[in-house]
Amino acid sequence: MITVFTDSTKTFMYSKFWKNVQAYKINKFDKAKKINYIINTLSKYKKSIFFGDKNIALIYILNPKKGSRANSLSIINKNDLTKL
């Protein structure tokens, strides 16, 4: 299963075309908070993200600009989110 968090309505709607993609529409990404915003969002949805596995791969755009593509990869353990 692929889980997508996006602030773009277009990306959210495109995600509905694939059966193995679960999409969530979130508030506008706060560039000032960066990784803290991402971790807090993952913590909020961790029950639907961590099903069966204790690790997930987080792929995201580090410095978003128009036309940007994902350029960062992090491995997140479920226990990392419980410590927050």
N, C-alpha and C positions, 0 to 999 in steps of 0.2 A: 504494500500500500504506500502511496506517495501522498504526503500531506503538504498542502500549499497554503501559506499565509500571505495575503496580498492586500494592498490598499487600492489596487486597480480593479475597477468593475470589469474591464475588458478581460483581464487575466482570470478573474473569478469566473466569468461566464465561459471562457474557453476551457477551463478546468472541468466543467460539467460534461464535456464530450467524452471523457475517458472514464471507464468504470472503476479503475484502480486508483483514482485520484480523489482525495477528499480535500475540498477547498474551504477556507475560512476568510471572510472579508473582515479586515481589521481597520482601526482608525489610521489616519495618516501616520506614516512612519516618522518618528521623532528623531531627526538626524543628530540632535545634541546628545541624546542618551545612548545611541548606537547599540552596543552589545547588551547593555542593561535592559533596554526595551525588548530586545529579542529574547533574552533569558526569562524576563517576566511574562512575555507572551507564551513561551513554551511551558512555563510553570502553570499558567492558567489552563492550558489545554492538554496537560501531560497524560491524563487518563485516556484520551483518544489517540495520542501519539505513541505511547509505549504499550502496545499490546503484543505480548509474547516475547519481546526483546527488551534488554536493559540498556542497549545502546542505539542511538540514532545518528545518522549523518545529517548535519545541518549545512546546507549550501545556500549562500546568500551573496548579495552585492555589498561589498564593503564600503564603497563610496558611490552611492547612486547618482547617476546623471541620465539625461535623456538618451535612450538607446543602449544603456548599460546591460551587461550580461553578468551572470553569477561569476564571482572571482575569488570566493573564499570558501573553505571547507573546514568544518569543525566536527569532531566526534563528541557527542554529549551522552553521558551516562545518566540513567534515571536518578541515581543517588546524588549526582551533582545538583539537581534541582530541589532535592529535599533539604539540603543544607542551607538554602536561602531563607 
